[in-house]
Amino acid sequence: MTNVAQSSRARWTLAHTLDWHRREEKTLWWEYFRLSGLSSEDLFDERAALSGLTFAGKAGGSARSPVHRYRFRRKKRNFERGILASDRRREAGNR
């Protein structure tokens, strides 16, 4: 293979790899918006959502950064360590 052919192939591979990552990232957003449109009752039945939380108390932290504990009923769920959870009601301004 010539240097030009290797360079073209490297560019092609890089472009398709970047495109794959962009498409893969979109599925996370699609799931986020799908879940944000569900009612509280539907969220409880959804494996990809954490719902039905009740405040259990303060667990430390500081005045500016409190740490709170919550309890929820056990259910089958699809969470992994390191995934950031969000509160759709808080994001919508319904505190």
C-alpha positions as protocol buffer text, in pm:
chain_id: "A"
residue {
  index: 1
  type: MET
  ca { x: 0 y: 0 z: 0 }
}
residue {
  index: 2
  type: THR
  ca { x: 125 y: 348 z: -79 }
}
residue {
  index: 3
  type: ASN
  ca { x: 139 y: 625 z: 177 }
}
residue {
  index: 4
  type: VAL
  ca { x: -153 y: 802 z: 5 }
}
residue {
  index: 5
  type: ALA
  ca { x: -368 y: 487 z: 21 }
}
residue {
  index: 6
  type: GLN
  ca { x: -279 y: 431 z: 388 }
}
residue {
  index: 7
  type: SER
  ca { x: -359 y: 793 z: 469 }
}
residue {
  index: 8
  type: SER
  ca { x: -695 y: 773 z: 289 }
}
residue {
  index: 9
  type: ARG
  ca { x: -784 y: 451 z: 468 }
}
residue {
  index: 10
  type: ALA
  ca { x: -686 y: 600 z: 806 }
}
residue {
  index: 11
  type: ARG
  ca { x: -906 y: 906 z: 741 }
}
residue {
  index: 12
  type: TRP
  ca { x: -1196 y: 684 z: 632 }
}
residue {
  index: 13
  type: THR
  ca { x: -1163 y: 470 z: 948 }
}
residue {
  index: 14
  type: LEU
  ca { x: -1144 y: 775 z: 1173 }
}
residue {
  index: 15
  type: ALA
  ca { x: -1448 y: 938 z: 1010 }
}
residue {
  index: 16
  type: HIS
  ca { x: -1661 y: 625 z: 1045 }
}
residue {
  index: 17
  type: THR
  ca { x: -1548 y: 571 z: 1404 }
}
residue {
  index: 18
  type: LEU
  ca { x: -1644 y: 927 z: 1498 }
}
residue {
  index: 19
  type: ASP
  ca { x: -1978 y: 888 z: 1322 }
}
residue {
  index: 20
  type: TRP
  ca { x: -2045 y: 565 z: 1514 }
}
residue {
  index: 21
  type: HIS
  ca { x: -1981 y: 741 z: 1848 }
}
residue {
  index: 22
  type: ARG
  ca { x: -2217 y: 1026 z: 1752 }
}
residue {
  index: 23
  type: ARG
  ca { x: -2493 y: 778 z: 1666 }
}
residue {
  index: 24
  type: GLU
  ca { x: -2431 y: 582 z: 1985 }
}
residue {
  index: 25
  type: GLU
  ca { x: -2459 y: 899 z: 2196 }
}
residue {
  index: 26
  type: LYS
  ca { x: -2795 y: 986 z: 2038 }
}
residue {
  index: 27
  type: THR
  ca { x: -2956 y: 670 z: 2177 }
}
residue {
  index: 28
  type: LEU
  ca { x: -2883 y: 792 z: 2531 }
}
residue {
  index: 29
  type: TRP
  ca { x: -3067 y: 1116 z: 2459 }
}
residue {
  index: 30
  type: TRP
  ca { x: -3358 y: 934 z: 2295 }
}
residue {
  index: 31
  type: GLU
  ca { x: -3396 y: 722 z: 2610 }
}
residue {
  index: 32
  type: TYR
  ca { x: -3369 y: 1030 z: 2832 }
}
residue {
  index: 33
  type: PHE
  ca { x: -3650 y: 1211 z: 2647 }
}
residue {
  index: 34
  type: ARG
  ca { x: -3862 y: 895 z: 2635 }
}
residue {
  index: 35
  type: LEU
  ca { x: -3835 y: 857 z: 3012 }
}
residue {
  index: 36
  type: SER
  ca { x: -3897 y: 1227 z: 3076 }
}
residue {
  index: 37
  type: GLY
  ca { x: -4235 y: 1196 z: 2904 }
}
residue {
  index: 38
  type: LEU
  ca { x: -4361 y: 915 z: 3129 }
}
residue {
  index: 39
  type: SER
  ca { x: -4592 y: 965 z: 3428 }
}
residue {
  index: 40
  type: SER
  ca { x: -4476 y: 881 z: 3782 }
}
residue {
  index: 41
  type: GLU
  ca { x: -4677 y: 558 z: 3772 }
}
residue {
  index: 42
  type: ASP
  ca { x: -4522 y: 455 z: 3441 }
}
residue {
  index: 43
  type: LEU
  ca { x: -4175 y: 543 z: 3568 }
}
residue {
  index: 44
  type: PHE
  ca { x: -4221 y: 305 z: 3861 }
}
residue {
  index: 45
  type: ASP
  ca { x: -4284 y: 17 z: 3622 }
}
residue {
  index: 46
  type: GLU
  ca { x: -3991 y: 116 z: 3397 }
}
residue {
  index: 47
  type: ARG
  ca { x: -3669 y: -80 z: 3456 }
}
residue {
  index: 48
  type: ALA
  ca { x: -3453 y: 204 z: 3323 }
}
residue {
  index: 49
  type: ALA
  ca { x: -3592 y: 457 z: 3575 }
}
residue {
  index: 50
  type: LEU
  ca { x: -3547 y: 503 z: 3947 }
}
residue {
  index: 51
  type: SER
  ca { x: -3876 y: 621 z: 4103 }
}
residue {
  index: 52
  type: GLY
  ca { x: -4075 y: 614 z: 4424 }
}
residue {
  index: 53
  type: LEU
  ca { x: -3796 y: 769 z: 4631 }
}
residue {
  index: 54
  type: THR
  ca { x: -3862 y: 869 z: 4993 }
}
residue {
  index: 55
  type: PHE
  ca { x: -3629 y: 1091 z: 5194 }
}
residue {
  index: 56
  type: ALA
  ca { x: -3443 y: 889 z: 5460 }
}
residue {
  index: 57
  type: GLY
  ca { x: -3240 y: 1169 z: 5617 }
}
residue {
  index: 58
  type: LYS
  ca { x: -2920 y: 1366 z: 5598 }
}
residue {
  index: 59
  type: ALA
  ca { x: -2601 y: 1165 z: 5567 }
}
residue {
  index: 60
  type: GLY
  ca { x: -2337 y: 1433 z: 5606 }
}
residue {
  index: 61
  type: GLY
  ca { x: -2186 y: 1685 z: 5373 }
}
residue {
  index: 62
  type: SER
  ca { x: -2183 y: 2057 z: 5445 }
}
residue {
  index: 63
  type: ALA
  ca { x: -2434 y: 2343 z: 5441 }
}
residue {
  index: 64
  type: ARG
  ca { x: -2348 y: 2420 z: 5078 }
}
residue {
  index: 65
  type: SER
  ca { x: -2317 y: 2057 z: 4968 }
}
residue {
  index: 66
  type: PRO
  ca { x: -2549 y: 1838 z: 5175 }
}
residue {
  index: 67
  type: VAL
  ca { x: -2559 y: 1462 z: 5128 }
}
residue {
  index: 68
  type: HIS
  ca { x: -2906 y: 1310 z: 5155 }
}
residue {
  index: 69
  type: ARG
  ca { x: -3011 y: 946 z: 5163 }
}
residue {
  index: 70
  type: TYR
  ca { x: -3323 y: 816 z: 4992 }
}
residue {
  index: 71
  type: ARG
  ca { x: -3503 y: 484 z: 5007 }
}
residue {
  index: 72
  type: PHE
  ca { x: -3697 y: 312 z: 4733 }
}
residue {
  index: 73
  type: ARG
  ca { x: -3879 y: -15 z: 4691 }
}
residue {
  index: 74
  type: ARG
  ca { x: -3675 y: -291 z: 4531 }
}
residue {
  index: 75
  type: LYS
  ca { x: -3743 y: -363 z: 4168 }
}
residue {
  index: 76
  type: LYS
  ca { x: -3554 y: -494 z: 3870 }
}
residue {
  index: 77
  type: ARG
  ca { x: -3359 y: -207 z: 3720 }
}
residue {
  index: 78
  type: ASN
  ca { x: -3104 y: -137 z: 3450 }
}
residue {
  index: 79
  type: PHE
  ca { x: -2851 y: 83 z: 3631 }
}
residue {
  index: 80
  type: GLU
  ca { x: -2476 y: 53 z: 3618 }
}
residue {
  index: 81
  type: ARG
  ca { x: -2213 y: 209 z: 3840 }
}
residue {
  index: 82
  type: GLY
  ca { x: -2100 y: 548 z: 3722 }
}
residue {
  index: 83
  type: ILE
  ca { x: -2423 y: 640 z: 3541 }
}
residue {
  index: 84
  type: LEU
  ca { x: -2543 y: 987 z: 3634 }
}
residue {
  index: 85
  type: ALA
  ca { x: -2908 y: 1001 z: 3737 }
}
residue {
  index: 86
  type: SER
  ca { x: -3124 y: 1308 z: 3689 }
}
residue {
  index: 87
  type: ASP
  ca { x: -3456 y: 1430 z: 3822 }
}
residue {
  index: 88
  type: ARG
  ca { x: -3680 y: 1526 z: 3532 }
}
residue {
  index: 89
  type: ARG
  ca { x: -3912 y: 1730 z: 3757 }
}
residue {
  index: 90
  type: ARG
  ca { x: -3626 y: 1936 z: 3899 }
}
residue {
  index: 91
  type: GLU
  ca { x: -3488 y: 1999 z: 3551 }
}
residue {
  index: 92
  type: ALA
  ca { x: -3832 y: 2118 z: 3442 }
}
residue {
  index: 93
  type: GLY
  ca { x: -3840 y: 2368 z: 3731 }
}
residue {
  index: 94
  type: ASN
  ca { x: -4099 y: 2181 z: 3944 }
}
residue {
  index: 95
  type: ARG
  ca { x: -3911 y: 2170 z: 4271 }
}
